[in-house]
Amino acid sequence: MGNLYLAALQMVSGIGSARLTSLLSFFGSAQQAWQASRRDLFLSGCLDEATYNNLLIHRDKIDIYTLAIQWEKQGIHMCSVDDAEYPQLLLNTFHVPYLLYYRGTLPPGDNCIAMVGARRATPYGKNIAHLLASQLADAGVWVVSGAARGIDTAAHQGALTTGYTLAVLGCGVDVSYPSENKKLLNQIAECGGIISEYPPGTLAHPGYFPARNRIISGLSRGVVVVEAAERSGSLITADFALEEGRDVFAVPGNIFSESSKGTHRLIKQGAKLIDSTADIIEEYQGEFTQKQPVILGLSADEEAVYKVLSYDNPIGMEDIITRVNLESTMVTYILLQLELRGLAIEQSGKRYLRIAQEGI
């Protein structure tokens, strides 16, 4: 129950980490602080007048036991810095969240690598993120990201194909943001975890995302930046990682692309340039094991269609038919088979893109 009282205190407007620490120090526990008399709260000197009044009002509205039942039904758990399961890497950072809310499970150790990048990601960037995340998860790594559009989404999706992933949110763990990722977040909760320092019900706010980024890097041994513009939240995450002494990896991109300028700047500043999962895994001296790629056999016609497809430039059906010299019905059938095998994906306007795979 102690964590519930911590949560209740944190839900009071004006009580942040500093004031929470003062209350715990003065009263000895979150429960005693929550149940303290008005006189003792006032005399403690831990709260200014506005926050003191906010606590009194909030305390009259909240029933701790009702809250506990509600969160249990939603599958929401809590973990404080005093709990054994609190992530050790995050515990050793400068601004430690006192309390974490999560759905699903927390990583069992420190085998976490973050992967972040642009929301307006290119097909190339999404392809790379999906491939790297899939291979990292297959090697036993928990892939950590922020569940945002673009690179984050591709990283989570890739990791789910072979292993586990952790989504760190800038809102409550019961809030789907962005809304189109509701299904993805539910999948992550079943095969990994969703985590936040914000109480359930907290809506997304621009001011919460930089703080969310420090948790992404704090949970991880290294941060992989796939695509990032000159000014990007991904670079904030990389900065947090550098401050905490964590590894920073960057994927090179097109020199003419705005979404590559941030990653190229990181490389110039000393981030490790990577073009494969092996480049990441080798930094950890055998702690993670990259598995041998699966050889996916293709027929001659399938291979012809597959080779026409590009990783970063979707190609229309007519162009494919012209270049492979096959009947349209055969090309349509082959493209469907490639999609079902996870080798291709259809974009808008009947255009197709190759999905990065090894062993072909």
N, C-alpha and C positions, 0 to 999 in steps of 0.2 A: 504493500500500500504506500510505502514511502515515496515511490516514483510518482504516484498519482497526486500526492500533495505538492511535489515539485512541479508537476505539470500545471496544477491549478494556480500556483504562484506565478509561473511563467506566462499564464494567460492574462494576467493583470496588466493593463496598459501602464507603462512606466517602469516595470520591473524587468530589467535586463540582467546580464551576467553579474555586473558589479553589485547591484542591489540584492540580487539573490544570494550572492556570496556573503554579503553583510548580514542578511537575515539568518542564514544558516549558522554563521559564526556566533551571532548574538543569542539565538534561541536554541541552538544545538541540533535541530532537525527541521525539515520542511513541515512535518506534521505539527510540531509545537509552534512554528511561526504562523501557520495557517489558523490554528486554534487559539492563538494568543488573544488576550483581552484587548479591547480598544486602548486602554490605558498603557499596557505594556508595549503595544505596537507604537504608540505615540512617543513614549519615553525612550524607546530603543534608538531613536535618531537615525534609523536605517532608511526612512522614507521621507520625501518631501510631502507637503500638505496635499497636493493633487494626487500623488500616487497612494498616499494613505487613504484618502477618500475612495479612490478607485478600488482598492483592495476590500474595503468594507462593503461597497456595493456589490462587487463581484462575489464575495464570500456568501452574501445573502441569496444570490441567484443560483449558485452551483451546489449540487448535491454530489459529493465525491463518489458515492456508491452507484448512483445512477450513471455517472460518467464512466465508471469502470465497466459496468454491464454493457453500455453502448459501444465502447471501444472494443470490448471482447467480441461482440457480435460482428464487428467490422474487421476482425482479424488484426487489430492494431496493438502493437506491443511497445514497451518502453525500455530504455537501457540508459542508466546514468553512469557517470564516471566512476562510481564506486562498485559497479557490477563487473563480475569477472569476464563477461562476454563483450564488454566494451572494446571496440577495435583498438589494439595497442598502437598501431601507427598513428591513428588520429589522436590518441591520448598524448602522444609526444609531439604535439604541435603548439604553436604560440597561443592561438585563440580556440581553446577546446570547448565544444558545445557541452554544456552541463548535462543535457538530456537529449537523447535521440528517440524519435518515434520511427517505427518501421512496420512494414507488412512483409510477410515472407520470413526469410532468415538472414542473419548477418554472416559475413565471411568467417569461416572457422579459424583462419590464420591471417598472415600478412601477404598472401599470394594474390595481390590486387594490382592491376595496371589500369590507369585511366586512359580513356580515348575521347578526345574532344575535337571540335572543329566548327566550321561555319554552318549557320542555319540555312543560308541560301547556298547549299553545296552543289557542286557540279556532279554530273554522272560519274566522272572519274573519281572524285573524292568519296562518293557513297560506295562505289565499287571497292576501293581500297579499304575503307573503314570496315565494310562487311567482311572482306577476306581476312584482314589482320585480326579482327575480333574473333572470327570463327576459329582461326588457327590458335590464337592465344587461349581461348576457352578450351579447345581440344587438348592443350598442353597442361590443363589444370589451373589456369589463371582465371580469376574473377575479373571481368571487364567492367570498369566503373565509368559511368557517364551521367549526363544530366537530363536525359529523356527529352531534349529539345528537338525541334525539326532538324533535318539535314544529317550531319555527320553523327550526332548523338544517336538518333533513331537507327541509322544504319549499323552503328556499332552494337547496340543492344540486339538488333535482329540477327546480326552475324553471330554473336556470342550464344544466343539461344539455340542456334542450330547444332551446337556441339557441347555446350556446358552451361556455365552460370554467369549472371550479370547482375550488377547493382546499379539502380537508378537513384541519384541524389536530386531531390526536388527543391525548388524555391517556393514551395507552397506546402499545404498539409498533405500527408500521405493518402488521404481519402479524396483528394482533388485531382482530377485528370487534366493536366496541362502539359502541352496543348491538347485540346479536346479530342482531336483525331487519334491521339495515342492512348485512348482509354483501354482498348483491347490489348495493346502492347504492354501497358503497365500491369494489367491483370496477369498476362503471361509471365512477366518478370517476377511478380509476387509468388507465382507457382514454381518458378525455377530460378531462384535468386532472391533478391530483396529490393524493396523500395524504402528509402530512408530520408528523413528530414529533421531539422532542428526546430521546425515550426509546428505548433500544435495542430491537430486535426481540425479541418474546417477553414484553415488559413488560406485565403485566395492568393494567387500569384501576384507579385508586385515587382516592378523593375529593380527596386532597391534591394530585394532579397537575393538576386542572382549572383552578384559578386561574393556575398557571404556563402552562398551555396557552392561557388567555385572553390573556396578554400577547403571545404569538406571533401570535394572530389579529389583534390590533390593530397589532402591530409590522410585519406584512406589508402593511398596508393604508393607503391614503391617507385613508380615512374609515371610520367604523363606523355602520351603520344598525341601530337597535334597533327591532324591530317590536312585540314585547310583552314586558313584564317586570314582575314583582311588585315590591313595595317592597324586598325583599331578594332579589337575583337575581345569578347569575353574569354575566348580560348587563350589569348595571350595573358589575361589576368590569371587564369588557372596555371599557366606555365610559370608566371612570376611567383605565385604562391609556392609552387613546387621547388623552384630555385631557392627561395627563402628558407624552406624547410630541409634543404639538402637532398631533395629527391631528383631522380634522373629525368631529363627532358629529351624526348625524341621528336623528330619532325620529318614528315614525308614531303619530298620535293614535288613541285608541280610545274605547270606551264608558266614561263617567265612573263608572259603577256597577260596572265590572269590576275585580277585583283584579289581573288581568294587565295592566291599563293604568296602574296607579298609578306604576310605575317609569318608564315612558316619559313620562308627564305631568310627573313631577318633573324629568326631564332637560330637557324643554321649558321649564319654569319657570326652570331654571338656565342656559339659554342655548343648548341644542341646537336645531338648525334643524328646525322642523316641516316634514314632507314629506307630500304626498299623491299624488305621482307621481314617476316616474323623472326627469322633466325637472327637478324640484327638486334632485336630486342632481347631474345632469350639468351644470347651469348653473354650479355652483361651480368647475368645472374648465375654463372658458373655451374650449370647443370641442375639448378634447383627446379627449373621447368624443363620438360622434355617435349620437344617438337616431334610429332609422329610423322611417319613416312606418308607422303601423299598417296591418295588412292588413284590408281590409273583407271580412267573412265573411257572404255572403248567406244569409238564412234564408227559408224559405217562410212564409206567413201562419200556418199551424198551428204550425210550429216556433218562430216568434217568440212566439206566444201562450204556449206551454209555457215557453219560456226566460224570459219576463218574469215568470212566476209564481214562478220559483225565486229564492231569496234567497242573498246572499253569506255570511251568518252564521247562518242559522236553517234547518236541513234540513227539508224539507217532505215529508210522506207522500204516497204514490201516490193515495189516495182524495181528499185535499184538492186535489191537482193536477187530477184528473179533474173534480171538482165545479166548480172555478174556470174551467176552459177549455171545458167543455161539449163534450168530444170522447169518442169511444168509448175504453174502456180499452185495447183492442189498439192503437189508433192512438197513444195517449199512451205506452204501453210502447215502441213502435217509435221514436217521436220521442226519448224519453229515451235510448234506446240510441244513436241517431245523434248526439245531443248529447255523449254520453260519448266516442264514437269520435273526435269532432272536438275533444275537449279543452275543451268548454264546460260540462260538468256532471260530477258525480261522485256515485256512490251511496254513502250512509252506511248504518249498520246499521239494520235494520228497514224496508228498502225506502223510505228517505227520501233525498231528493236535494238537492244543493247546487249553486249556480251557481259556476263557476270564473271568476275575474276575467279579462276580456279587453278589449282596446281595439277600437274600430271597429265595434261592434254597436249 
